[in-house]
C-alpha cells in the first residue's frame, strides 16, 4: 500500500474512534439519575444510648432531728414526733412539755411571751377523757375542742379563728387556730393529745408540717 493510502487509513480509524467516543459520552449522559450506579461508600451510623431520667428522690426534712416521746394513760401506749435538733426542750410537768427555738428555759415565760414570727414554741398536752361521751365519734372531736378552747359561743375569752377537720397519723383530728396558736387536737383510745404551735403567725409553717407529718401513735 502506498504512503498516501496509509494516511487515509489512519484518518479513517481516528475519525471512527472520535465518533465512537462521542456516542458513548452522549449515551451515558442521557441515563436517568436512578440508573446510575452510586459507588460512594455508605455512611456508618453509630447507635447512641438513651438515658432515662430517674425519678427524683423525696428528701425527708426530719433527717437528723431529735425525737420527742410521750406516753398516755395505759402502759404500752405512746406517741412521738420529730423536731429540729437546734430546738430546746423545756420540761414542765407530767403530761405537758414545751419545745422552742428560743433559749428560754422557763415554760410559763415561753408560752406567755409575745413570740416573734421567726420564733416557734411547741407545747404538748395529754389529757384523759373525763365526762366525755366516746361512743359518738362524730361529736367526740368537737367536744374535745370545746373543752380545750372554751365553748363554741366563745366563753372564757377564747376566740376560735379557724377550725378544720384533718388527718394526723391516720386519725381524724382537728386543726384549730385559737389563742394565738395553731393547735392540733388528736383523739386516742382513752385520751387525747393537743400539740400547739405558737405564735399563730409564725413563719415556720414548713417546720410545723414536717413535725405533724412525723407523728407516730402506738395505740
NORDA-V343999 format. One record per pair of residues at least 24 apart in sequence whose C-alpha atoms are under 10 Angstrom apart, sorted by the first residue. I is the first residue (numbers start at 1). J is the second residue. Records with the same first field share a line. If there is no record, write none. Layout:
I->J ; J
This chain:
60->210 ; 214
61->206 ; 207 ; 210 ; 211 ; 214
62->207 ; 210 ; 211 ; 213 ; 214
65->211
67->211 ; 214 ; 215
68->97 ; 99 ; 124 ; 215
69->215 ; 216 ; 217
70->94 ; 95 ; 96 ; 97 ; 124 ; 125 ; 126 ; 193 ; 217
71->95 ; 126 ; 193 ; 217 ; 218
72->125 ; 126 ; 127 ; 128 ; 188 ; 189 ; 190 ; 191 ; 192 ; 193 ; 219
73->126 ; 127 ; 128 ; 129 ; 189 ; 190 ; 191 ; 192
74->189 ; 190 ; 191 ; 219
76->218 ; 219
77->188 ; 189 ; 217 ; 218 ; 219
78->188 ; 216 ; 217 ; 218 ; 219
79->188 ; 193 ; 215 ; 216 ; 217 ; 218 ; 219
80->211 ; 212 ; 214 ; 215 ; 216 ; 217 ; 218
81->210 ; 211 ; 212 ; 213 ; 214 ; 215 ; 216 ; 217
82->207 ; 210 ; 211 ; 212 ; 213 ; 214 ; 215 ; 216
83->122 ; 207 ; 208 ; 210 ; 211 ; 212 ; 214
84->207 ; 210 ; 211
87->120 ; 121 ; 122
88->121
89->121 ; 122
90->122 ; 123
92->123
93->125
94->125 ; 126
95->124 ; 125 ; 126 ; 127 ; 193
96->123 ; 124 ; 125 ; 126 ; 127 ; 193 ; 194 ; 195
97->122 ; 123 ; 124 ; 125 ; 126 ; 195
98->122 ; 123 ; 124 ; 125 ; 195 ; 196 ; 197
99->123 ; 124 ; 197
100->197 ; 198
110->198
111->181 ; 197 ; 198 ; 199
112->198
113->198 ; 199
114->180 ; 198 ; 199
115->180 ; 198 ; 199 ; 200 ; 201 ; 202
116->198 ; 199 ; 201 ; 202 ; 203
117->198 ; 199 ; 200 ; 201 ; 202 ; 203 ; 204
118->199 ; 201 ; 202 ; 203 ; 204
119->197 ; 198 ; 199 ; 201 ; 202 ; 203 ; 204
120->196 ; 197 ; 198 ; 199 ; 200 ; 201 ; 202 ; 203 ; 204 ; 205 ; 207 ; 208
121->181 ; 196 ; 197 ; 198 ; 199 ; 202
122->181 ; 182 ; 183 ; 195 ; 196 ; 197 ; 198 ; 199 ; 208 ; 211
123->181 ; 183 ; 194 ; 195 ; 196 ; 197 ; 198
124->183 ; 184 ; 193 ; 194 ; 195 ; 196 ; 197
125->185 ; 192 ; 193 ; 194 ; 195 ; 196
126->185 ; 186 ; 187 ; 191 ; 192 ; 193 ; 194 ; 195
127->187 ; 188 ; 190 ; 191 ; 192 ; 193 ; 194
128->187 ; 188 ; 189 ; 190 ; 191 ; 192 ; 193
129->187 ; 188 ; 189 ; 190 ; 191 ; 192
130->190 ; 191
134->187 ; 189 ; 190 ; 191
137->172 ; 187
138->172
140->187
141->165 ; 172 ; 173 ; 174 ; 185 ; 186 ; 187 ; 192
142->173 ; 174 ; 185
144->174 ; 185 ; 186 ; 187 ; 191 ; 192 ; 193 ; 194
145->173 ; 174 ; 175 ; 176 ; 183 ; 184 ; 185 ; 186 ; 194
148->183 ; 185 ; 194
149->176 ; 177 ; 178 ; 179 ; 183
167->212 ; 213
168->212 ; 213 ; 214 ; 215 ; 216 ; 217
169->212 ; 213 ; 214 ; 215 ; 216 ; 217
170->215 ; 216 ; 217
171->217
182->208
184->212
188->217 ; 218 ; 219
189->219
190->219
